[in-house]
Amino acid sequence: MRNSVLFFQMHITFGQLVRVHSLVLTPSPEDKTKGPESIKLFVNKPTLDFDAAEQEAAVQEIKLTADHLNGTPIELRYVLFQKVLSLTIFIPANVGGGEETNLSCIKLIGTPCPQEGSKPSEEQQKSAMSGDWLNPK
């Protein structure tokens, strides 16, 4: 049986592959002592449970600072978050050490991955047809 510490885990599924480069965590404004102390991020593990999240190596584990909890974006190791279809955020403890973790907002910042076989934009087509890439300036 686990001790009285409660864990927080959120599983986010995207509609297409994305590249995630940073995230912003905002604790509840009423009590910042209940903000997360650290986070573990897992990529493309849709069936991850609490026990596995606690024991498995994360793609990235981040010890949070006061700046991170004041809205400063947390930069991720971008090369590890290139083809993300799902992201699991696991919070093992909060700043105050209590049983409750409060977050008022989680923002993920990134871009969609280009679809393979997708049609190039009109600008890309014109550039390719004009041969600009043959004669670099």
Secondary structure in CASP SS format (residue, H / E / C, confidence):
PFRMAT SS
TARGET T0000
AUTHOR 0000-0000-0000
METHOD secondary structure of the structure
MODEL  1
M C 1.00
R C 1.00
N C 1.00
S C 1.00
V C 1.00
L C 1.00
F C 1.00
F E 1.00
Q E 1.00
M E 1.00
H E 1.00
I E 1.00
T E 1.00
F E 1.00
G E 1.00
Q E 1.00
L E 1.00
V E 1.00
R E 1.00
V E 1.00
H E 1.00
S E 1.00
L E 1.00
V E 1.00
L E 1.00
T E 1.00
P E 1.00
S C 1.00
P C 1.00
E C 1.00
D C 1.00
K H 1.00
T H 1.00
K H 1.00
G C 1.00
P E 1.00
E C 1.00
S E 1.00
I E 1.00
K E 1.00
L E 1.00
F E 1.00
V E 1.00
N C 1.00
K C 1.00
P C 1.00
T C 1.00
L C 1.00
D C 1.00
F H 1.00
D H 1.00
A H 1.00
A H 1.00
E H 1.00
Q H 1.00
E C 1.00
A C 1.00
A C 1.00
V C 1.00
Q E 1.00
E E 1.00
I E 1.00
K E 1.00
L C 1.00
T C 1.00
A C 1.00
D C 1.00
H H 1.00
L H 1.00
N H 1.00
G C 1.00
T C 1.00
P C 1.00
I E 1.00
E E 1.00
L C 1.00
R C 1.00
Y H 1.00
V H 1.00
L H 1.00
F C 1.00
Q C 1.00
K C 1.00
V E 1.00
L E 1.00
S E 1.00
L E 1.00
T E 1.00
I E 1.00
F E 1.00
I E 1.00
P C 1.00
A C 1.00
N E 1.00
V C 1.00
G C 1.00
G C 1.00
G C 1.00
E C 1.00
E C 1.00
T C 1.00
N C 1.00
L E 1.00
S E 1.00
C E 1.00
I E 1.00
K E 1.00
L E 1.00
I E 1.00
G E 1.00
T E 1.00
P E 1.00
C C 1.00
P C 1.00
Q C 1.00
E C 1.00
G C 1.00
S C 1.00
K C 1.00
P C 1.00
S C 1.00
E H 1.00
E H 1.00
Q H 1.00
Q H 1.00
K H 1.00
S H 1.00
A H 1.00
M H 1.00
S H 1.00
G C 1.00
D C 1.00
W C 1.00
L C 1.00
N C 1.00
P C 1.00
K C 1.00
END
